Amino acid sequence: MLGGDHSTSLGAIRAHKEHYGDFGVLHIDAHADLRPAYEGFKYSHASVMYNVLKENLASSLTLVGLRDYCHQEADLIASDNRINAFTDRGISKALFAGQTWNQVCRGMVNTLPDHVYLSVDMDGFDPSLCPNTGTPVPGGLSMAQFTYLLDAVVASGRKIIGGDLVEVAPGKGQWDANVGARVLFAISHRLA
Ligand SMILES: [Mn+2]
């Protein structure tokens, strides 16, 4: 599914639940998107994963690249055992201390059940790859880290049953769209 802002993933995930039953969500994003509401609106891009959990659409949620979140979201991450968070800070810390990207990815993959729905917010990447996305945040994944992670999911025997790419805003010169197209291509090649 190609977005649109991140609120659009909810419909796609509902449809996958109906068709596939149980799966976990691998959520790549600078944000947790776990707010009960944003400025009073319950179905905004900032609440999409809150709604996924609230509607019991996913058995687990694995957040990767998280680096901008509020206290309320941190509390939910700490208290809901369906949520596994790999913050940008935690990832960097592991890499700086000598862990390999392969080891870090294995930790992420281990949190996933057999069936995986992939939700990719463009702002999960380093902003040099998405300068025109709505809410860019310093830090984030490189393209190579992203494709390596997807390969690690597939190599583990898990199946990526579907996915989405959201929050791509072309901007002047179309650079974000160029990257977005390549991200979409990378996802499509790894679907079960
Ligand atoms: Mn998002």
Residues whose N, C-alpha, C, O or C-beta is under 5 A from the ligand:
A	BS01	MN	H6 D29 D33 H45 D121
